[in-house]
Amino acid sequence: METPELAELISLFEDEPTSADEDLTWPVGLQSFRLRRGSREVLFSLDPMSGEAYLTMFEGGEEAISLGRLRKLEALTVEKRDEYEGLVLRFNSEEFDPLYLQTRPVIRLSWNVMALGVW
């Protein structure tokens, strides 16, 4: 799986990754990034070695969306243009459209789960 440099992810999420197991550091094990903007918060967890990701969004401190065990990731890409920043998750299969996690100016999630024309 193609991933951005750790420095790019730290810049995007404005914080260092954390792990539930303090003995594991990037890129080993499940690493989590957390970002808050206003009343919205996102927790993005990634195991770079296995290519598995988890994404949880919170609104006002309450869990609003949880996407777990996102697998068969082909690439993660950090996108920055004008005042927009975000992370794009692309899958190995053309069956799934990319997942877009906007981090600036607001936190927003966009994903058309099935690609157009797939049934």
C-alpha positions as CSV (number, residue, x, y, z in Angstrom):
1,M,0.0,0.0,0.0
2,E,1.2,3.4,-0.9
3,T,1.1,5.9,2.0
4,P,2.2,9.5,2.5
5,E,5.3,10.3,4.6
6,L,4.6,10.4,8.3
7,A,5.4,14.1,8.3
8,E,2.5,14.7,5.8
9,L,0.0,12.8,8.0
10,I,1.2,14.7,11.1
11,S,0.7,18.0,9.2
12,L,-2.7,17.0,8.0
13,F,-4.0,15.8,11.4
14,E,-1.9,18.4,13.3
15,D,-0.7,15.8,15.8
16,E,1.6,12.8,16.1
17,P,0.1,9.3,15.9
18,T,-0.6,7.3,19.0
19,S,-0.8,3.6,19.5
20,A,-2.7,1.5,22.0
21,D,0.6,-0.4,22.5
22,E,3.2,2.1,23.5
23,D,6.0,-0.3,22.3
24,L,4.8,0.0,18.7
25,T,5.8,3.1,16.8
26,W,5.2,4.2,13.2
27,P,4.8,2.2,10.9
28,V,4.3,-0.9,13.0
29,G,0.8,-1.7,14.4
30,L,-2.4,0.3,14.5
31,Q,-1.5,4.0,14.7
32,S,-4.2,6.6,15.4
33,F,-4.5,10.3,14.4
34,R,-7.1,12.6,16.0
35,L,-8.3,16.0,14.8
36,R,-11.0,18.4,16.1
37,R,-12.5,21.3,14.3
38,G,-15.4,23.0,16.2
39,S,-17.9,20.4,17.4
40,R,-16.6,17.8,14.9
41,E,-13.8,15.3,15.6
42,V,-12.3,12.5,13.5
43,L,-10.2,9.5,14.7
44,F,-8.3,8.0,11.8
45,S,-6.5,4.7,12.6
46,L,-4.2,3.0,10.2
47,D,-2.0,-0.1,10.2
48,P,0.4,0.7,7.4
49,M,1.9,-2.8,7.3
50,S,-1.4,-4.6,6.8
51,G,-3.1,-1.9,4.8
52,E,-6.1,-1.7,7.1
53,A,-7.8,1.5,8.3
54,Y,-10.6,2.6,10.6
55,L,-12.4,5.9,10.7
56,T,-14.7,7.3,13.3
57,M,-16.3,10.7,13.3
58,F,-17.8,12.5,16.3
59,E,-20.3,15.4,16.4
60,G,-20.6,17.2,19.7
61,G,-18.6,14.4,21.5
62,E,-21.0,11.7,20.3
63,E,-20.0,9.0,17.7
64,A,-21.8,9.8,14.4
65,I,-20.0,7.5,11.9
66,S,-17.8,4.5,12.3
67,L,-16.2,2.7,9.3
68,G,-14.1,-0.2,10.4
69,R,-11.8,-2.7,8.8
70,L,-11.3,-0.7,5.5
71,R,-9.2,-3.2,3.7
72,K,-7.5,-3.7,0.3
73,L,-6.3,-0.2,0.3
74,E,-4.1,0.6,-2.7
75,A,-3.1,4.1,-1.7
76,L,-3.5,7.0,0.7
77,T,-3.0,10.4,-0.7
78,V,-2.9,13.8,1.1
79,E,-4.5,16.5,-1.0
80,K,-3.8,20.2,-0.4
81,R,-5.1,23.0,-2.6
82,D,-6.1,26.5,-1.8
83,E,-7.9,26.3,1.5
84,Y,-8.8,22.6,1.2
85,E,-6.9,19.7,2.8
86,G,-7.9,16.1,3.1
87,L,-7.0,12.4,2.8
88,V,-8.0,10.2,-0.1
89,L,-8.2,6.4,0.4
90,R,-8.1,4.4,-2.8
91,F,-9.0,0.7,-2.9
92,N,-7.5,-2.1,-5.0
93,S,-10.8,-3.0,-6.4
94,E,-12.6,-0.8,-9.0
95,E,-15.8,-1.9,-7.2
96,F,-15.3,0.8,-4.6
97,D,-15.0,4.5,-5.2
98,P,-12.3,6.4,-3.3
99,L,-13.2,7.6,0.2
100,Y,-12.5,11.4,0.9
101,L,-11.8,12.7,4.4
102,Q,-11.7,16.5,4.3
103,T,-9.8,17.9,7.3
104,R,-9.7,21.6,6.4
105,P,-11.5,24.0,6.5
106,V,-14.1,21.6,8.1
107,I,-14.1,17.9,8.8
108,R,-16.3,16.1,6.2
109,L,-16.6,12.6,4.9
110,S,-17.6,11.6,1.4
111,W,-17.8,8.1,0.0
112,N,-19.9,6.6,-2.8
113,V,-19.4,3.0,-1.6
114,M,-20.0,1.4,-5.0
115,A,-18.6,2.7,-8.2
116,L,-21.0,4.0,-10.8
117,G,-22.2,1.1,-13.0
118,V,-21.3,-1.6,-10.5
119,W,-24.3,-3.7,-9.4
